[in-house]
Amino acid sequence: MSPAQFISQIRDIQGPLRRFLCVLCRGDAALADDIAQDAFMKAFLAVDSFREDSSLLTWIFRIGYNCFVDKMRKEGKIVMESITPEYHDVPSDVAADNFFKYEALYSAIDALSDNEKAAVLLFYKEDMSVKDIAIITGLSESNVKVTLSRGRKHLKDKLENGNR
């Protein structure tokens, strides 16, 4: 793939990758954007090594996930009370209403382990296959299935028990 082809195809991937990283970064959009920018730069510099045995989306998400893991290892865990999604160009009262409407879900997602969070978000929000999630996270497909199962159970428990 040429750099020009990469640039033309990357536009569709930017939003989903930033959204995924934003949740992994517990709502810190600036940090997520920094990690996404790092991932896109690494991907662009390595575009010649892209083997088309997986999709470009999966390859970029793998790089982005690795950048996230590297950042967390270097700086330690980020501690925030809850995930706060970004609402651009939305009146503040609507944004607040929407946040509180889903606050229990955001808190439950935030309580998941990093692997559970990544697997659940990629599967349900980004509609990725178990195979693609395995490539992105570096887990085996059977481990992804177990992680998804545990993540669903933990989400259910947290939502039913009020995030205790």
C-alpha positions in Angstrom: 0.0 0.0 0.0 1.3 3.4 -0.9 1.3 6.3 1.5 -1.3 8.1 -0.7 -3.6 5.0 -0.5 -3.0 4.9 3.2 -4.0 8.6 3.7 -7.2 8.2 1.6 -8.3 5.1 3.6 -7.4 6.3 7.0 -10.1 9.0 7.1 -12.8 6.3 7.9 -10.7 4.8 10.7 -10.0 8.0 12.6 -13.4 8.3 14.4 -13.7 4.7 15.5 -10.1 4.5 16.8 -10.4 7.8 18.7 -13.7 6.7 20.2 -12.2 3.3 21.3 -9.2 5.0 22.8 -11.3 7.6 24.5 -13.1 5.0 26.5 -9.9 3.1 27.2 -8.5 6.4 28.5 -11.5 6.8 30.8 -12.9 9.7 28.9 -9.7 11.7 28.6 -10.2 12.8 25.0 -6.9 14.7 24.8 -5.0 11.7 25.9 -6.9 9.5 23.4 -6.2 11.9 20.6 -2.5 11.9 21.5 -2.4 8.2 21.5 -4.4 8.0 18.2 -2.0 10.5 16.6 1.0 8.4 17.7 -0.7 5.3 16.3 -1.4 7.0 13.0 2.1 8.3 12.7 3.6 4.8 13.5 1.2 3.2 11.0 2.1 5.8 8.3 5.9 5.2 8.9 5.4 1.5 8.7 2.8 1.4 5.8 5.3 -0.5 3.7 5.2 -3.4 6.2 1.4 -3.6 6.1 0.5 -7.1 5.0 -2.9 -7.3 3.6 -3.7 -10.6 5.4 -5.7 -8.5 7.8 -7.8 -5.4 7.3 -6.3 -1.9 7.5 -8.8 -1.2 10.3 -7.6 -4.2 12.4 -3.9 -3.3 11.8 -4.4 0.4 12.9 -6.5 -0.7 15.9 -3.7 -3.1 16.9 -1.1 -0.3 16.7 -3.4 2.1 18.6 -4.0 -0.5 21.3 -0.3 -1.1 21.6 0.3 2.6 21.9 -2.3 2.8 24.7 -0.7 -0.1 26.6 2.8 1.4 26.2 1.5 4.8 27.4 -0.1 3.2 30.5 3.1 1.2 31.3 5.2 4.4 31.0 3.0 6.6 33.1 1.1 4.2 35.3 -2.7 3.9 35.5 -4.8 7.0 35.0 -7.2 7.3 37.9 -10.5 9.1 37.2 -13.8 8.8 39.0 -15.7 7.9 35.8 -15.7 8.0 32.1 -17.0 11.3 30.7 -17.8 11.1 27.0 -17.0 14.1 24.8 -20.0 16.1 23.5 -19.1 18.6 20.8 -21.5 21.3 19.7 -24.2 20.0 22.0 -25.9 22.4 24.5 -24.5 21.7 28.0 -27.9 20.7 29.5 -28.4 18.1 26.7 -24.8 16.8 27.2 -25.4 16.6 31.0 -28.7 14.8 30.5 -27.1 12.3 28.1 -24.2 11.7 30.4 -26.4 11.0 33.4 -28.7 8.8 31.3 -25.8 6.5 30.7 -23.7 7.2 33.9 -24.3 3.7 35.3 -23.1 2.1 32.0 -20.0 4.3 31.8 -19.2 3.5 35.4 -19.7 -0.2 34.8 -17.5 -0.1 31.7 -14.8 1.8 33.7 -14.8 -0.9 36.3 -13.8 -3.6 33.8 -10.2 -4.8 33.4 -8.4 -3.3 30.5 -8.7 -6.6 28.5 -12.4 -6.9 29.2 -13.0 -3.2 28.4 -11.1 -3.5 25.0 -12.9 -6.7 24.0 -16.4 -5.5 25.0 -15.9 -2.2 23.2 -14.4 -3.6 20.1 -17.1 -6.4 19.9 -20.2 -4.3 20.7 -19.3 -0.8 19.8 -17.0 -1.3 16.8 -18.7 -4.5 15.6 -15.4 -6.4 15.3 -15.1 -10.2 15.0 -13.4 -12.3 17.7 -10.6 -12.9 15.3 -10.0 -9.2 14.8 -10.1 -8.6 18.5 -7.6 -11.3 19.0 -5.2 -9.6 16.5 -5.7 -6.2 18.1 -5.3 -7.3 21.8 -2.7 -10.0 21.2 -5.0 -12.5 23.0 -5.9 -15.9 21.5 -9.4 -16.2 20.0 -10.4 -18.6 22.9 -9.1 -16.0 25.4 -11.1 -13.3 23.6 -14.2 -15.4 24.0 -13.6 -16.0 27.7 -12.8 -12.3 28.2 -16.0 -11.2 26.4 -18.0 -13.6 28.5 -16.4 -12.4 31.7 -16.8 -8.8 30.6 -20.5 -9.3 29.9 -21.0 -11.0 33.3 -19.1 -8.2 35.1 -21.1 -5.5 33.3 -24.4 -7.3 34.2 -23.3 -7.6 37.8 -22.3 -4.0 38.1 -25.4 -2.7 36.4 -27.7 -5.0 38.5 -26.0 -4.2 41.8 -25.6 -0.4 41.3 -21.8 -0.5 40.6 -20.9 -1.7 44.1 
